[in-house]
């Protein structure tokens, strides 16, 4: 059931992304479409499932899902640049600055970010709802969220001492967790419902996701992952695995899965797909 729902989310959000970019042409548009192809689409799935729990129409949910996937894609394009993580492979294909050039990659990320906000502003929803989504996305993606986390991550590369567990948790709450948290609560915001249960769920899920990433960076297969692994270890950076140990990190990830599922208790069996998503996050191999 979960896998069917995830596959459906992947199909729906790709259709919404294609439609949003349909009027665009030129090299930047080509690069935007290139980077918005593939991936797990976990963020889109979270938006759609949260919307389903609150009887929000799929058409509206798909727009919000496409918006967050654009923000995520923009962050990957910029993260892969030589001035950041300097990666040449993403989702099994050359990164945008390798496929084209660095200027194209910068502009592609810029264009994806702005188009995401355009999508939200044009949604078929009350103005107050659109404003809430736009404001919360700006916070999640900006200097209080993802950008802050990325800046802390870059600073960690040259820090004299490795980060502590508390510092890494704060870093990842921004770099990875902020967009996942937005995705988790978007459905409730669309329905003008209390987003707190889904926010708590998504916060636990986001941290579990990052711990699983740290585990995969050591135990995973680069070919399956479609990207270079063991970058943090090579750079001597602290991770959840280096601080907690492999077994400790796995145990903590599983604790967070239980915490995430417990947060969904107000929804009963209707939230089974979201509970399965939490287990998927720690059991995945990519």
VEXLUMFI-354698 format. One record per residue (C-alpha): x, y, z; residue in three letters; chain; residue number from 1. Coordinates in Angstrom, 3 decimals, decimal comma, always signed. Layout:
N
         u         v         w  residuo  cadena  num
         X         Y         Z      ALA       A  NUM
...
END
This chain:
286
         u         v         w  residuo  cadena  num
    +0,000    +0,000    +0,000      UNK       A    1
    +2,786    +2,433    +0,904      UNK       A    2
    +4,803    +1,614    -2,194      UNK       A    3
    +1,732    +2,152    -4,357      UNK       A    4
    +1,111    +5,508    -2,674      UNK       A    5
    +4,755    +6,527    -3,134      UNK       A    6
    +4,689    +5,532    -6,807      UNK       A    7
    +1,457    +7,476    -7,271      UNK       A    8
    +3,024   +10,533    -5,616      UNK       A    9
    +6,055   +10,275    -7,896      UNK       A   10
    +3,832   +10,150   -10,983      UNK       A   11
    +1,588   +12,996    -9,853      UNK       A   12
    +4,349   +15,365    -8,846      UNK       A   13
    +6,282   +14,744   -12,057      UNK       A   14
    +3,156   +15,652   -14,024      UNK       A   15
    +2,744   +18,826   -11,944      UNK       A   16
    +6,414   +19,739   -12,439      UNK       A   17
    +6,161   +19,170   -16,178      UNK       A   18
    +3,077   +21,360   -16,402      UNK       A   19
    +4,650   +24,154   -14,350      UNK       A   20
    +7,695   +24,222   -16,612      UNK       A   21
    +5,793   +23,683   -19,868      UNK       A   22
    +5,815   +27,393   -20,897      UNK       A   23
    +9,581   +27,685   -20,351      UNK       A   24
   +12,244   +27,288   -23,004      UNK       A   25
   +15,968   +27,756   -23,377      UNK       A   26
   +18,980   +26,238   -21,652      UNK       A   27
   +17,850   +27,137   -18,116      UNK       A   28
   +14,487   +25,482   -18,714      UNK       A   29
   +16,264   +22,384   -20,030      UNK       A   30
   +18,443   +22,261   -16,930      UNK       A   31
   +15,424   +22,776   -14,659      UNK       A   32
   +13,648   +19,800   -16,225      UNK       A   33
   +16,851   +17,759   -16,033      UNK       A   34
   +17,289   +18,288   -12,305      UNK       A   35
   +13,575   +17,793   -11,538      UNK       A   36
   +13,599   +14,253   -12,920      UNK       A   37
   +13,947   +11,210   -10,662      UNK       A   38
   +14,501   +10,953    -6,941      UNK       A   39
   +12,458    +9,368    -4,174      UNK       A   40
    +9,958   +12,271    -4,013      UNK       A   41
    +9,582   +11,800    -0,268      UNK       A   42
    +8,752   +15,464    +0,279      UNK       A   43
    +6,023   +15,383    -2,358      UNK       A   44
    +4,650   +12,209    -0,811      UNK       A   45
    +4,456   +13,832    +2,615      UNK       A   46
    +2,563   +16,820    +1,211      UNK       A   47
    +0,100   +14,584    -0,612      UNK       A   48
    -0,512   +12,236    +2,299      UNK       A   49
    -1,016   +15,102    +4,729      UNK       A   50
    -3,455   +16,653    +2,274      UNK       A   51
    -5,306   +13,353    +1,890      UNK       A   52
    -5,713   +13,078    +5,659      UNK       A   53
    -7,465   +16,460    +5,604      UNK       A   54
    -9,565   +15,931    +2,442      UNK       A   55
    -7,638   +18,512    +0,424      UNK       A   56
    -8,133   +18,095    -3,322      UNK       A   57
    -5,295   +16,286    -5,140      UNK       A   58
    -5,020   +19,133    -7,655      UNK       A   59
    -4,173   +21,622    -4,912      UNK       A   60
    -1,893   +19,195    -3,070      UNK       A   61
    +0,042   +18,489    -6,264      UNK       A   62
    +0,911   +22,166    -6,661      UNK       A   63
    +2,322   +22,354    -3,143      UNK       A   64
    +4,172   +19,082    -3,721      UNK       A   65
    +5,714   +20,388    -6,944      UNK       A   66
    +6,775   +23,572    -5,158      UNK       A   67
    +8,684   +21,760    -2,423      UNK       A   68
   +10,325   +19,426    -4,933      UNK       A   69
   +11,538   +22,495    -6,834      UNK       A   70
   +13,020   +23,955    -3,660      UNK       A   71
   +14,685   +20,628    -2,908      UNK       A   72
   +16,027   +20,353    -6,467      UNK       A   73
   +17,397   +23,906    -6,328      UNK       A   74
   +19,200   +23,091    -3,087      UNK       A   75
   +20,811   +20,012    -4,658      UNK       A   76
   +21,978   +21,927    -7,732      UNK       A   77
   +23,664   +24,555    -5,570      UNK       A   78
   +24,947   +22,007    -3,032      UNK       A   79
   +26,737   +20,119    -5,819      UNK       A   80
   +28,672   +23,192    -7,026      UNK       A   81
   +32,479   +23,269    -6,659      UNK       A   82
   +32,202   +26,069    -4,080      UNK       A   83
   +29,985   +23,847    -1,909      UNK       A   84
   +30,262   +20,032    -1,929      UNK       A   85
   +31,859   +19,770    -5,391      UNK       A   86
   +29,962   +16,690    -6,584      UNK       A   87
   +29,870   +15,454   -10,157      UNK       A   88
   +27,099   +12,858    -9,785      UNK       A   89
   +23,513   +13,190    -8,565      UNK       A   90
   +20,717   +10,635    -8,941      UNK       A   91
   +23,031    +8,586   -11,132      UNK       A   92
   +23,601   +11,319   -13,743      UNK       A   93
   +26,097   +14,201   -14,077      UNK       A   94
   +25,322   +17,194   -11,875      UNK       A   95
   +24,073   +20,337   -13,590      UNK       A   96
   +27,396   +22,186   -13,516      UNK       A   97
   +29,062   +19,156   -15,121      UNK       A   98
   +26,316   +18,630   -17,719      UNK       A   99
   +26,327   +22,359   -18,552      UNK       A  100
   +28,502   +24,804   -16,570      UNK       A  101
   +28,618   +26,547   -13,198      UNK       A  102
   +26,754   +29,667   -14,300      UNK       A  103
   +23,923   +27,557   -15,679      UNK       A  104
   +23,766   +25,628   -12,409      UNK       A  105
   +23,518   +28,815   -10,335      UNK       A  106
   +20,789   +30,239   -12,549      UNK       A  107
   +18,925   +26,925   -12,662      UNK       A  108
   +18,764   +26,837    -8,875      UNK       A  109
   +17,632   +30,461    -8,780      UNK       A  110
   +14,905   +29,798   -11,335      UNK       A  111
   +13,613   +26,706    -9,527      UNK       A  112
   +13,426   +28,569    -6,237      UNK       A  113
   +11,446   +31,474    -7,656      UNK       A  114
    +9,122   +29,229    -9,662      UNK       A  115
    +8,280   +27,330    -6,468      UNK       A  116
    +6,997   +30,511    -4,848      UNK       A  117
    +5,120   +31,419    -8,031      UNK       A  118
    +3,340   +28,057    -7,867      UNK       A  119
    +2,274   +28,620    -4,275      UNK       A  120
    +1,091   +32,146    -4,990      UNK       A  121
    -1,165   +30,921    -7,834      UNK       A  122
    -2,702   +27,952    -6,010      UNK       A  123
    -6,465   +27,522    -5,840      UNK       A  124
    -6,658   +28,260    -2,125      UNK       A  125
    -7,666   +31,087    +0,176      UNK       A  126
    -5,229   +33,991    +0,231      UNK       A  127
    -4,508   +33,376    +3,925      UNK       A  128
    -3,607   +29,757    +3,193      UNK       A  129
    -1,328   +30,695    +0,306      UNK       A  130
    +0,379   +33,326    +2,420      UNK       A  131
    +0,919   +30,835    +5,254      UNK       A  132
    +2,485   +28,305    +2,870      UNK       A  133
    +4,697   +30,933    +1,245      UNK       A  134
    +5,835   +32,393    +4,564      UNK       A  135
    +6,572   +29,014    +6,118      UNK       A  136
    +8,414   +27,805    +3,012      UNK       A  137
   +10,553   +30,956    +2,956      UNK       A  138
   +11,495   +30,331    +6,587      UNK       A  139
   +12,197   +26,629    +5,995      UNK       A  140
   +14,357   +27,289    +2,944      UNK       A  141
   +16,166   +30,404    +4,151      UNK       A  142
   +18,543   +31,699    +6,786      UNK       A  143
   +16,528   +30,128    +9,630      UNK       A  144
   +16,319   +26,737    +7,937      UNK       A  145
   +18,032   +25,029    +5,026      UNK       A  146
   +20,482   +27,822    +4,178      UNK       A  147
   +21,492   +28,080    +7,831      UNK       A  148
   +22,085   +24,338    +7,951      UNK       A  149
   +24,179   +24,461    +4,804      UNK       A  150
   +26,258   +27,338    +6,187      UNK       A  151
   +26,866   +25,424    +9,416      UNK       A  152
   +27,862   +22,378    +7,372      UNK       A  153
   +30,396   +24,369    +5,357      UNK       A  154
   +31,810   +25,907    +8,537      UNK       A  155
   +32,200   +22,433   +10,036      UNK       A  156
   +34,631   +21,493    +7,269      UNK       A  157
   +37,246   +23,912    +8,597      UNK       A  158
   +36,349   +23,861   +12,296      UNK       A  159
   +39,252   +23,156   +14,631      UNK       A  160
   +37,201   +20,617   +16,574      UNK       A  161
   +34,430   +18,295   +15,284      UNK       A  162
   +30,865   +19,280   +16,048      UNK       A  163
   +29,073   +17,879   +19,072      UNK       A  164
   +25,921   +15,804   +18,838      UNK       A  165
   +23,820   +18,836   +19,775      UNK       A  166
   +25,492   +20,939   +17,098      UNK       A  167
   +25,031   +18,293   +14,408      UNK       A  168
   +21,390   +17,893   +15,348      UNK       A  169
   +20,884   +21,658   +14,964      UNK       A  170
   +22,751   +21,654   +11,648      UNK       A  171
   +20,673   +18,832   +10,196      UNK       A  172
   +17,404   +20,271   +11,510      UNK       A  173
   +18,083   +23,066    +9,058      UNK       A  174
   +19,907   +21,441    +6,170      UNK       A  175
   +17,643   +18,399    +5,829      UNK       A  176
   +14,875   +18,642    +8,389      UNK       A  177
   +13,383   +22,052    +7,586      UNK       A  178
   +12,050   +21,113    +4,150      UNK       A  179
   +10,799   +17,762    +5,422      UNK       A  180
    +9,012   +19,528    +8,272      UNK       A  181
    +7,357   +21,928    +5,809      UNK       A  182
    +6,285   +19,011    +3,637      UNK       A  183
    +4,807   +17,136    +6,563      UNK       A  184
    +2,611   +19,971    +7,776      UNK       A  185
    +1,615   +21,451    +4,392      UNK       A  186
    -1,533   +19,330    +4,106      UNK       A  187
    -2,824   +20,553    +7,461      UNK       A  188
    -2,046   +24,160    +6,526      UNK       A  189
    -3,959   +23,733    +3,274      UNK       A  190
    -6,973   +22,519    +5,261      UNK       A  191
    -6,582   +25,243    +7,915      UNK       A  192
    -6,260   +22,445   +10,478      UNK       A  193
    -3,911   +22,061   +13,445      UNK       A  194
    -0,512   +21,192   +11,926      UNK       A  195
    +1,131   +20,216   +15,231      UNK       A  196
    +0,760   +16,395   +15,010      UNK       A  197
    +2,166   +16,350   +11,486      UNK       A  198
    +4,901   +18,807   +12,469      UNK       A  199
    +6,011   +16,533   +15,317      UNK       A  200
    +5,899   +13,565   +12,971      UNK       A  201
    +7,969   +15,342   +10,318      UNK       A  202
   +10,549   +16,615   +12,811      UNK       A  203
   +11,244   +13,068   +13,999      UNK       A  204
   +11,167   +11,774   +10,425      UNK       A  205
   +13,625   +14,407    +9,217      UNK       A  206
   +16,185   +13,546   +11,875      UNK       A  207
   +15,759    +9,817   +11,234      UNK       A  208
   +16,272   +10,500    +7,522      UNK       A  209
   +19,599   +12,232    +8,160      UNK       A  210
   +20,840    +9,542   +10,532      UNK       A  211
   +19,959    +6,965    +7,867      UNK       A  212
   +21,919    +9,048    +5,339      UNK       A  213
   +24,966    +8,983    +7,612      UNK       A  214
   +24,624    +5,213    +7,912      UNK       A  215
   +24,264    +4,794    +4,143      UNK       A  216
   +27,290    +6,996    +3,596      UNK       A  217
   +29,306    +4,188    +5,199      UNK       A  218
   +27,337    +1,026    +4,470      UNK       A  219
   +25,610    +2,024    +1,238      UNK       A  220
   +26,421    +1,320    -2,399      UNK       A  221
   +27,473    +4,356    -4,453      UNK       A  222
   +26,012    +2,826    -7,616      UNK       A  223
   +22,592    +2,432    -5,993      UNK       A  224
   +22,789    +5,814    -4,302      UNK       A  225
   +23,686    +7,515    -7,559      UNK       A  226
   +26,172    +9,810    -5,807      UNK       A  227
   +29,571    +9,770    -4,151      UNK       A  228
   +29,618    +8,289    -0,646      UNK       A  229
   +31,873    +8,634    +2,424      UNK       A  230
   +32,449   +12,336    +1,772      UNK       A  231
   +32,060   +13,313    +5,429      UNK       A  232
   +34,421   +10,618    +6,625      UNK       A  233
   +37,005   +11,655    +4,030      UNK       A  234
   +36,683   +15,260    +5,192      UNK       A  235
   +37,029   +14,259    +8,847      UNK       A  236
   +33,625   +15,707    +9,740      UNK       A  237
   +31,620   +14,478   +12,705      UNK       A  238
   +28,422   +12,572   +11,867      UNK       A  239
   +25,755   +10,774   +13,858      UNK       A  240
   +27,653    +7,542   +13,183      UNK       A  241
   +31,022    +8,916   +14,301      UNK       A  242
   +29,489   +10,237   +17,526      UNK       A  243
   +26,999    +7,482   +18,351      UNK       A  244
   +28,693    +4,520   +16,698      UNK       A  245
   +27,000    +2,474   +13,984      UNK       A  246
   +24,753    +0,504   +16,344      UNK       A  247
   +23,958    +3,591   +18,387      UNK       A  248
   +23,002    +5,522   +15,257      UNK       A  249
   +20,733    +2,715   +14,078      UNK       A  250
   +19,096    +2,497   +17,482      UNK       A  251
   +18,510    +6,260   +17,541      UNK       A  252
   +16,978    +6,168   +14,053      UNK       A  253
   +14,586    +3,427   +15,145      UNK       A  254
   +13,640    +5,401   +18,264      UNK       A  255
   +12,761    +8,336   +16,022      UNK       A  256
   +10,570    +6,109   +13,853      UNK       A  257
    +8,560    +5,137   +16,937      UNK       A  258
    +8,364    +8,801   +17,946      UNK       A  259
    +7,156    +9,780   +14,480      UNK       A  260
    +4,481    +7,082   +14,421      UNK       A  261
    +3,280    +8,015   +17,910      UNK       A  262
    +2,754   +11,599   +16,760      UNK       A  263
    +0,258   +10,309   +14,181      UNK       A  264
    -2,081    +8,762   +16,771      UNK       A  265
    -4,821   +11,408   +16,231      UNK       A  266
    -5,264   +10,074   +12,678      UNK       A  267
    -5,573    +6,381   +13,512      UNK       A  268
    -5,293    +3,891   +10,652      UNK       A  269
    -5,691    +6,659    +8,080      UNK       A  270
    -2,044    +7,543    +8,687      UNK       A  271
    -0,696    +4,056    +7,936      UNK       A  272
    +1,081    +5,258    +4,795      UNK       A  273
    +2,894    +7,935    +6,768      UNK       A  274
    +3,893    +5,377    +9,392      UNK       A  275
    +5,250    +3,163    +6,624      UNK       A  276
    +7,154    +6,151    +5,244      UNK       A  277
    +8,931    +6,528    +8,576      UNK       A  278
   +10,028    +2,894    +8,444      UNK       A  279
   +11,016    +3,304    +4,786      UNK       A  280
   +13,297    +6,206    +5,683      UNK       A  281
   +15,502    +4,058    +7,917      UNK       A  282
   +15,267    +0,831    +5,889      UNK       A  283
   +16,038    +2,295    +2,438      UNK       A  284
   +19,255    +1,468    +0,605      UNK       A  285
   +19,545    +4,738    -1,375      UNK       A  286
END
